[in-house]
Amino acid sequence: MVGSRVDLGKRLKQMGEEISGKCSLRREQSEERKKRFLEHLSVSGNISEAGRVAEVRRSTLYLWKEADKDFSSRWEDALEEAADALEAEARRRAVEGYDEPITYAGRVVCDPDTGNPIVRKRYSDGLMAFLLRAHRPSRFRTGMEADGRSGTISINISSDDSAL
């Protein structure tokens, strides 16, 4: 009986070590997946896509975000980084422009001497207006007051037609 208690004690200790080892491995895998998720999120800005790359379900990502303040903070930083990249690209297209191949009859026109496509520089006025409204709303937000409210409209209703 005593021998079986000792054996049982040893076995429980081994099981505890095995469980601890498995938990440690899972923790390491989770940390690696968190890292992979955040890296991709900072580039794509897309939670579902970053979760697929990291091989983590969306529901698990939100559980991690709720339970881990550091992960939550890094998540928000990654989204800001992705938004900054989008804004930089929008600014580049609006200010520096982008090359657009010239087409004729549905085909790209090429330079007869070099064989390279002939391009023209295009600028995005829509992106320029969007950026100005975002960064200088007091000057460029149309139809809005400086505090962000719409202008005042006054309507008088009267049963007397002569009041019109």
Phi and psi restraints in degrees (value plus and minus 20) as a CYANA .aco file:
   2 VAL   PHI     -85.3   -45.3
   2 VAL   PSI     -61.0   -21.0
   3 GLY   PHI     -81.0   -41.0
   3 GLY   PSI     -58.5   -18.5
   4 SER   PHI     -90.3   -50.3
   4 SER   PSI     -50.1   -10.1
   5 ARG   PHI     -87.0   -47.0
   5 ARG   PSI     -60.7   -20.7
   6 VAL   PHI     -84.6   -44.6
   6 VAL   PSI     -65.7   -25.7
   7 ASP   PHI     -81.6   -41.6
   7 ASP   PSI     -62.1   -22.1
   8 LEU   PHI     -83.6   -43.6
   8 LEU   PSI     -61.9   -21.9
   9 GLY   PHI     -82.9   -42.9
   9 GLY   PSI     -63.0   -23.0
  10 LYS   PHI     -83.1   -43.1
  10 LYS   PSI     -63.4   -23.4
  11 ARG   PHI     -85.0   -45.0
  11 ARG   PSI     -61.3   -21.3
  12 LEU   PHI     -83.3   -43.3
  12 LEU   PSI     -59.4   -19.4
  13 LYS   PHI     -84.2   -44.2
  13 LYS   PSI     -63.3   -23.3
  14 GLN   PHI     -82.4   -42.4
  14 GLN   PSI     -63.4   -23.4
  15 MET   PHI     -81.9   -41.9
  15 MET   PSI     -61.0   -21.0
  16 GLY   PHI     -81.6   -41.6
  16 GLY   PSI     -61.6   -21.6
  17 GLU   PHI     -86.2   -46.2
  17 GLU   PSI     -60.2   -20.2
  18 GLU   PHI     -83.4   -43.4
  18 GLU   PSI     -65.5   -25.5
  19 ILE   PHI     -83.4   -43.4
  19 ILE   PSI     -64.8   -24.8
  20 SER   PHI     -79.8   -39.8
  20 SER   PSI     -62.0   -22.0
  21 GLY   PHI     -83.5   -43.5
  21 GLY   PSI     -61.3   -21.3
  22 LYS   PHI     -85.4   -45.4
  22 LYS   PSI     -61.0   -21.0
  23 CYS   PHI     -83.9   -43.9
  23 CYS   PSI     -60.8   -20.8
  24 SER   PHI     -83.0   -43.0
  24 SER   PSI     -62.9   -22.9
  25 LEU   PHI     -83.6   -43.6
  25 LEU   PSI     -63.2   -23.2
  26 ARG   PHI     -83.1   -43.1
  26 ARG   PSI     -60.8   -20.8
  27 ARG   PHI     -80.6   -40.6
  27 ARG   PSI     -64.7   -24.7
  28 GLU   PHI     -82.8   -42.8
  28 GLU   PSI     -63.1   -23.1
  29 GLN   PHI     -83.9   -43.9
  29 GLN   PSI     -61.0   -21.0
  30 SER   PHI     -82.9   -42.9
  30 SER   PSI     -63.6   -23.6
  31 GLU   PHI     -83.1   -43.1
  31 GLU   PSI     -60.6   -20.6
  32 GLU   PHI     -85.0   -45.0
  32 GLU   PSI     -61.0   -21.0
  33 ARG   PHI     -89.1   -49.1
  33 ARG   PSI     -57.6   -17.6
  34 LYS   PHI     -80.0   -40.0
  34 LYS   PSI     -65.6   -25.6
  35 LYS   PHI     -80.7   -40.7
  35 LYS   PSI     -67.3   -27.3
  36 ARG   PHI     -82.4   -42.4
  36 ARG   PSI     -62.4   -22.4
  37 PHE   PHI     -79.5   -39.5
  37 PHE   PSI     -69.6   -29.6
  38 LEU   PHI     -85.0   -45.0
  38 LEU   PSI     -58.2   -18.2
  39 GLU   PHI     -81.6   -41.6
  39 GLU   PSI     -66.0   -26.0
  40 HIS   PHI     -92.0   -52.0
  40 HIS   PSI     -55.7   -15.7
  41 LEU   PHI     -81.8   -41.8
  41 LEU   PSI     -57.9   -17.9
  42 SER   PHI     -87.3   -47.3
  42 SER   PSI     -40.7    -0.7
  43 VAL   PHI    -114.8   -74.8
  43 VAL   PSI     -65.1   -25.1
  44 SER   PHI    -111.1   -71.1
  44 SER   PSI     -52.2   -12.2
  45 GLY   PHI      52.1    92.1
  45 GLY   PSI     -11.4    28.6
  46 ASN   PHI    -134.0   -94.0
  46 ASN   PSI      95.0   135.0
  47 ILE   PHI     -84.9   -44.9
  47 ILE   PSI     -65.9   -25.9
  48 SER   PHI     -82.8   -42.8
  48 SER   PSI     -65.2   -25.2
  49 GLU   PHI     -84.1   -44.1
  49 GLU   PSI     -64.3   -24.3
  50 ALA   PHI     -84.1   -44.1
  50 ALA   PSI     -55.8   -15.8
  51 GLY   PHI     -84.9   -44.9
  51 GLY   PSI     -60.5   -20.5
  52 ARG   PHI     -84.2   -44.2
  52 ARG   PSI     -61.5   -21.5
  53 VAL   PHI     -82.1   -42.1
  53 VAL   PSI     -60.6   -20.6
  54 ALA   PHI    -102.5   -62.5
  54 ALA   PSI     -25.5    14.5
  55 GLU   PHI      39.6    79.6
  55 GLU   PSI      28.1    68.1
  56 VAL   PHI    -151.6  -111.6
  56 VAL   PSI     115.1   155.1
  57 ARG   PHI     -87.4   -47.4
  57 ARG   PSI     128.1   168.1
  58 ARG   PHI     -76.8   -36.8
  58 ARG   PSI     -61.9   -21.9
  59 SER   PHI     -82.1   -42.1
  59 SER   PSI     -58.1   -18.1
  60 THR   PHI     -85.8   -45.8
  60 THR   PSI     -60.4   -20.4
  61 LEU   PHI     -78.9   -38.9
  61 LEU   PSI     -63.8   -23.8
  62 TYR   PHI     -90.2   -50.2
  62 TYR   PSI     -52.4   -12.4
  63 LEU   PHI     -84.6   -44.6
  63 LEU   PSI     -64.6   -24.6
  64 TRP   PHI     -80.5   -40.5
  64 TRP   PSI     -62.7   -22.7
  65 LYS   PHI     -82.3   -42.3
  65 LYS   PSI     -60.2   -20.2
  66 GLU   PHI     -91.1   -51.1
  66 GLU   PSI     -56.8   -16.8
  67 ALA   PHI    -107.5   -67.5
  67 ALA   PSI     -42.5    -2.5
  68 ASP   PHI    -141.8  -101.8
  68 ASP   PSI      82.1   122.1
  69 LYS   PHI     -81.5   -41.5
  69 LYS   PSI     -58.2   -18.2
  70 ASP   PHI     -84.1   -44.1
  70 ASP   PSI     -64.7   -24.7
  71 PHE   PHI     -82.1   -42.1
  71 PHE   PSI     -62.7   -22.7
  72 SER   PHI     -80.1   -40.1
  72 SER   PSI     -63.3   -23.3
  73 SER   PHI     -84.8   -44.8
  73 SER   PSI     -62.9   -22.9
  74 ARG   PHI     -87.5   -47.5
  74 ARG   PSI     -52.4   -12.4
  75 TRP   PHI     -80.7   -40.7
  75 TRP   PSI     -70.6   -30.6
  76 GLU   PHI     -82.7   -42.7
  76 GLU   PSI     -59.7   -19.7
  77 ASP   PHI     -81.4   -41.4
  77 ASP   PSI     -61.3   -21.3
  78 ALA   PHI     -83.9   -43.9
  78 ALA   PSI     -60.8   -20.8
  79 LEU   PHI     -85.0   -45.0
  79 LEU   PSI     -59.2   -19.2
  80 GLU   PHI     -83.7   -43.7
  80 GLU   PSI     -60.9   -20.9
  81 GLU   PHI     -82.8   -42.8
  81 GLU   PSI     -62.4   -22.4
  82 ALA   PHI     -83.9   -43.9
  82 ALA   PSI     -60.9   -20.9
  83 ALA   PHI     -86.2   -46.2
  83 ALA   PSI     -58.2   -18.2
  84 ASP   PHI     -81.3   -41.3
  84 ASP   PSI     -60.7   -20.7
  85 ALA   PHI     -84.8   -44.8
  85 ALA   PSI     -60.8   -20.8
  86 LEU   PHI     -82.9   -42.9
  86 LEU   PSI     -63.5   -23.5
  87 GLU   PHI     -83.9   -43.9
  87 GLU   PSI     -60.4   -20.4
  88 ALA   PHI     -83.3   -43.3
  88 ALA   PSI     -60.8   -20.8
  89 GLU   PHI     -87.9   -47.9
  89 GLU   PSI     -59.7   -19.7
  90 ALA   PHI     -81.9   -41.9
  90 ALA   PSI     -63.7   -23.7
  91 ARG   PHI     -82.8   -42.8
  91 ARG   PSI     -62.5   -22.5
  92 ARG   PHI     -81.7   -41.7
  92 ARG   PSI     -65.2   -25.2
  93 ARG   PHI     -86.5   -46.5
  93 ARG   PSI     -54.4   -14.4
  94 ALA   PHI     -95.2   -55.2
  94 ALA   PSI     -60.8   -20.8
  95 VAL   PHI    -114.1   -74.1
  95 VAL   PSI     -71.6   -31.6
  96 GLU   PHI    -105.8   -65.8
  96 GLU   PSI     -43.8    -3.8
  97 GLY   PHI      61.2   101.2
  97 GLY   PSI    -198.1  -158.1
  98 TYR   PHI    -165.0  -125.0
  98 TYR   PSI     134.3   174.3
  99 ASP   PHI    -105.2   -65.2
  99 ASP   PSI     111.5   151.5
 100 GLU   PHI    -141.4  -101.4
 100 GLU   PSI     105.6   145.6
 101 PRO   PHI     -84.9   -44.9
 101 PRO   PSI     122.7   162.7
 102 ILE   PHI    -103.4   -63.4
 102 ILE   PSI     113.6   153.6
 103 THR   PHI    -139.1   -99.1
 103 THR   PSI     132.4   172.4
 104 TYR   PHI    -161.8  -121.8
 104 TYR   PSI     107.1   147.1
 105 ALA   PHI      34.1    74.1
 105 ALA   PSI      18.2    58.2
 106 GLY   PHI      60.2   100.2
 106 GLY   PSI     -14.2    25.8
 107 ARG   PHI    -142.1  -102.1
 107 ARG   PSI     127.9   167.9
 108 VAL   PHI     -92.3   -52.3
 108 VAL   PSI     112.1   152.1
 109 VAL   PHI    -105.6   -65.6
 109 VAL   PSI     109.3   149.3
 110 CYS   PHI    -133.6   -93.6
 110 CYS   PSI     131.0   171.0
 111 ASP   PHI     -87.5   -47.5
 111 ASP   PSI     105.1   145.1
 112 PRO   PHI     -85.1   -45.1
 112 PRO   PSI     -46.2    -6.2
 113 ASP   PHI     -99.6   -59.6
 113 ASP   PSI     -60.8   -20.8
 114 THR   PHI    -123.9   -83.9
 114 THR   PSI     -42.7    -2.7
 115 GLY   PHI      61.4   101.4
 115 GLY   PSI     -21.2    18.8
 116 ASN   PHI    -100.4   -60.4
 116 ASN   PSI     127.6   167.6
 117 PRO   PHI     -81.8   -41.8
 117 PRO   PSI     122.6   162.6
 118 ILE   PHI    -106.1   -66.1
 118 ILE   PSI     110.7   150.7
 119 VAL   PHI    -144.0  -104.0
 119 VAL   PSI     137.8   177.8
 120 ARG   PHI    -144.9  -104.9
 120 ARG   PSI     130.0   170.0
 121 LYS   PHI    -100.8   -60.8
 121 LYS   PSI     107.7   147.7
 122 ARG   PHI    -136.9   -96.9
 122 ARG   PSI     128.0   168.0
 123 TYR   PHI    -145.3  -105.3
 123 TYR   PSI     130.4   170.4
 124 SER   PHI    -123.6   -83.6
 124 SER   PSI      79.6   119.6
 125 ASP   PHI     -85.6   -45.6
 125 ASP   PSI     -54.3   -14.3
 126 GLY   PHI     -83.1   -43.1
 126 GLY   PSI     -63.1   -23.1
 127 LEU   PHI     -86.6   -46.6
 127 LEU   PSI     -58.4   -18.4
 128 MET   PHI     -80.5   -40.5
 128 MET   PSI     -67.4   -27.4
 129 ALA   PHI     -82.7   -42.7
 129 ALA   PSI     -61.2   -21.2
 130 PHE   PHI     -81.4   -41.4
 130 PHE   PSI     -66.1   -26.1
 131 LEU   PHI     -84.5   -44.5
 131 LEU   PSI     -59.9   -19.9
 132 LEU   PHI     -84.8   -44.8
 132 LEU   PSI     -62.0   -22.0
 133 ARG   PHI     -84.1   -44.1
 133 ARG   PSI     -55.3   -15.3
 134 ALA   PHI     -92.7   -52.7
 134 ALA   PSI     -59.6   -19.6
 135 HIS   PHI    -116.7   -76.7
 135 HIS   PSI     -40.7    -0.7
 136 ARG   PHI    -153.9  -113.9
 136 ARG   PSI      42.5    82.5
 137 PRO   PHI     -82.3   -42.3
 137 PRO   PSI     -51.5   -11.5
 138 SER   PHI     -86.5   -46.5
 138 SER   PSI     -45.4    -5.4
 139 ARG   PHI    -122.2   -82.2
 139 ARG   PSI     -48.0    -8.0
 140 PHE   PHI    -141.7  -101.7
 140 PHE   PSI     -19.3    20.7
 141 ARG   PHI    -103.3   -63.3
 141 ARG   PSI      92.8   132.8
 142 THR   PHI     -99.8   -59.8
 142 THR   PSI     120.6   160.6
 143 GLY   PHI      52.3    92.3
 143 GLY   PSI      -6.1    33.9
 144 MET   PHI    -146.2  -106.2
 144 MET   PSI     128.9   168.9
 145 GLU   PHI     -97.0   -57.0
 145 GLU   PSI     148.0   188.0
 146 ALA   PHI     -79.9   -39.9
 146 ALA   PSI     -50.6   -10.6
 147 ASP   PHI    -106.2   -66.2
 147 ASP   PSI     -13.9    26.1
 148 GLY   PHI      73.9   113.9
 148 GLY   PSI     -22.0    18.0
 149 ARG   PHI    -109.3   -69.3
 149 ARG   PSI     135.1   175.1
 150 SER   PHI     -90.9   -50.9
 150 SER   PSI     138.3   178.3
 151 GLY   PHI     -83.5   -43.5
 151 GLY   PSI     140.0   180.0
 152 THR   PHI    -101.9   -61.9
 152 THR   PSI     115.8   155.8
 153 ILE   PHI    -138.6   -98.6
 153 ILE   PSI     108.5   148.5
 154 SER   PHI    -130.2   -90.2
 154 SER   PSI     107.9   147.9
 155 ILE   PHI    -144.2  -104.2
 155 ILE   PSI     104.5   144.5
 156 ASN   PHI    -128.6   -88.6
 156 ASN   PSI     104.4   144.4
 157 ILE   PHI    -130.0   -90.0
 157 ILE   PSI     109.0   149.0
 158 SER   PHI    -161.1  -121.1
 158 SER   PSI     126.5   166.5
 159 SER   PHI    -103.3   -63.3
 159 SER   PSI     -30.0    10.0
 160 ASP   PHI    -112.5   -72.5
 160 ASP   PSI      91.5   131.5
 161 ASP   PHI     -84.3   -44.3
 161 ASP   PSI     -45.5    -5.5
 162 SER   PHI     -91.2   -51.2
 162 SER   PSI     -36.7     3.3
 163 ALA   PHI     -92.6   -52.6
 163 ALA   PSI     -39.2     0.8
